Amino acid sequence: MKKEVKEKHFVKKPIYPGGKEAMKAFIKKNLKYPQQALEKGIEGVVRIRYTIDKNGNVVKTKVISKLGYGCDEEARRIVKLFKFHVPKNHIKVTFHKNVNIRFKLKKKQKIKYVYKTTPASESNNSGYNYTIKING
């Protein structure tokens, strides 16, 4: 007689399709840096607590750790776009999760200026010659 194998967890948690790496890629693709944060050079992390319904939709969000300058609102907008796969459970359950949304400005390309002067005696001219090189 076969012994019935019981499942380890009675309630199965929702899964983001593709896992954490797919979620990071989704955030990176859809995040729109707020203009006010760009102008002020604001960087940091917004922590969001969100609720997932029985269908895998995010139905509620709450900012736990604020950054301001429009970043909190943008983080909430991104989280509301998440869609999870919820394995079939025996009961209807809502789930709560947290996520950190990182706002990081792209580094601007540094420009190196090289300034060189040549005295007139070396260049056979009167005065100085100037050479300026700009490397990106």
N, C-alpha and C positions, 0 to 999 in steps of 0.2 A: 504494500500500500504506500502510495506516494504521500509525502508530507507536504502540506501547503506552505509555500514560501511567502512570508509576509514582506511587504515593502518596508524599506527602512524609514521613510518619512510618509506620514499620512497625507500631509498637505505639501504639494509640489510647488516650488517657487517659480515665478516668471523668469524667462530667459530672454536676453536681448539677442536677436539673430546675429550670429558671427562673434558673439562674446564682447569682452571689454575693448579689444582692439578695433572692432567694427564700430562700437559706440564712440570711441575717440575719433575715428575717421569721420563719422557722421557729424560730430560736433565741429571738427576742424573745417569741414566742407560748408556747413550751414551757418557758422557763427559770423555775424556782421558786427564788427567793432563799432561801438557807439561813437558818434561824431564828437560829443562832449568829452568822452574819455580820450579820444585821439588828440584833441586840442590841448588837453591838460597833461598828456603823457602818462595816463593812469594804467598801471598794471597790477595784477593780483588775482585772487581766487574768490569766486562766489560759490558758497555751499548751499545746495538746494535739497530740501526733503520733498519727496513726491509720492503720490498714491497711485497705484496701478489697480484698475478694476478687473473683474473676472474675464474681460475680453482682451486684456493686454493694453488698454489705453491709459494714458496718464490723465487722471481726472482732477487732480489737485496738486498745487505746488506751494511751497513756503520757503522763503529765503531765510536761511539759518545764519549765514555769515555774509554781511553786506560789503559791497565795494563802492557803490554809488556811481554817479556820472553816467547813468543809463545802462551800466553793466548788469545790475540786478534784473532789470526788465528783460534784457536780451538773454540772460541765462534762463529765466523762466520760459521765454518763448521757445528756446531750443529744447528744453526738457519736455514741454508739451507736445513736441513733434515725435518723441520717442514712441515706438510701437514694439511691444513685447509679445513673445509666444508664451502662453500660459498652458502648461500641461493640464489635462483633464483632472479635476479634483472631485471628490465626492460631495463637497459642499462649496457654496459660493463664498469666495474670500477676496478681500482687498489686501493689497500688499503695500508696504511702505519701504522706500529705499532712499539713500542719500547719494548725491553725486557732486563732485567739485568741477566747476567750469572755470578753466584758466584763461585769463585775458593777458596776452603777452604781445607787446609790439614787436614788429619785425625790426631787426637791427638795420640801421641805415648804413649804406656803404661808406666806409671811411675814405676820405680823399687825402692823399699825401701830396703836399706842395714842396717842390725843391726849387730854391732860389739861388742863382749863382751869378756873381758879378765878375767881369774881367776888366782889369785896368786898361786904360787906353794904350799904354806902351806895349802890351802884349797883343793887342788887336790891330795895331797900326792905324788907329782912329783917334780922334780927340774925344775925350770923355770916357764913358764906360759902356760896355755891352752887357745886356741882361739876358739870362736864359731862365725860363720858368717851365718846369715839367710838372704835369698833373697826372698822377697815377691813381686809378680807381680800384 
